[in-house]
Amino acid sequence: MDEIQAQFGKEKINKISNLSNKEIKYSKINSDESINEKENIINNNINTNINKFSKEKPKYYFYLKIGHSYSFLGNGNSDPLIIIGPNYITFFYFIFGITLLFLCFFYSFWYYLNSFYQKLGISVYLIFLISYSHASLINQGYPKNILESKVMEEKNKFKWCNICKIWININRKSYHCKECGICIEGFDHHCPWITKCIGRRNVCTFYIFILSIFLIIFYLMIALFNVDMRKKRKYN
């Protein structure tokens, strides 16, 4: 009886060990399959995310709203030429205000200004108009649509923005602006007077615009002083 029980126990242990080995092998197969499935899912997500932006945007367009901003003259494979910020009315008010200031000044004192101050005033106004218009209208650094091969080769350099649905380059100091609702390369700050962000493409003209404001103030002070001096000479 004892021998029969011992043999029966050995057979039972062998069956249990065989079952456990099969389960371990099956679990290994399942784990390998799950890892492969996860990798396939990740790769599929990367591929769909890369192509999602180009599919959502038309091939060529005149106007398209991106985030809270308004883009013009673009296509699905590259960045738009013009981007206007959400508070675009400020742009027209600012242009109208400075233009009206110069018109009133020239209308009142054009007769008393010599040719040098007349030309200088027009030059200062043009510097302001060109720099402000360029900084406010040009694409400030909205990232281009990056190719799949480039992202797969250099994954560490790119980051996916879930809001914009595009890949952004980390090395270019890209940042998502909440006011504009888009990512900007070389983000500096959001300017309410420009009505949008200051990025790598409009930062130079932005500083020229700031300089033009000081030039306008300096010119008006000198021109008014010159007008006052000419008036005193005339009446004396």
VENNOR-V572725 format. One line per field, one symbol per residue. phi: phi as a letter, one per 40 degrees, with the letter a starting at -180 (. if undefined). burial: b if it has 9 or more other ideal C-beta (glycine too) atoms within 8 Angstrom, else e. A space follows every 50 residues. Layout:
BEGIN
phi: ???
burial: ???
END
This chain:
BEGIN
phi: .ccccccccccccccccccccccccccccccccccccccccccccccccc cccccccccbacbacbgbbbbbfaaccbcccbbbcccccccccccccccc ccccccccbcccccccccccccccccccccccccccbccchccccccccc cccbcccbbcccccgacbccccfcacccccgbcbcgcbacbcccgacbbc cbcccccccccccccccccccccccccccccccccc
burial: eeeeeeeeeeeeeeeeeeeeeeeeeeeeeeeeeeeeeeeeeeeeebbebb bbbbeebeeebeebebbebbbbebbbeebbebbbbbebebbeebbeebbe ebeebbeebeeebeeebbebbeebbebbbebbbbbbebbbbbbebbebee beeeeeebeebeebbbbbbbebebebbebbbbbbbbbeebbeebbbbbbe bbbebbebbebbbebbeebbebbbebbeebbeeeee
END
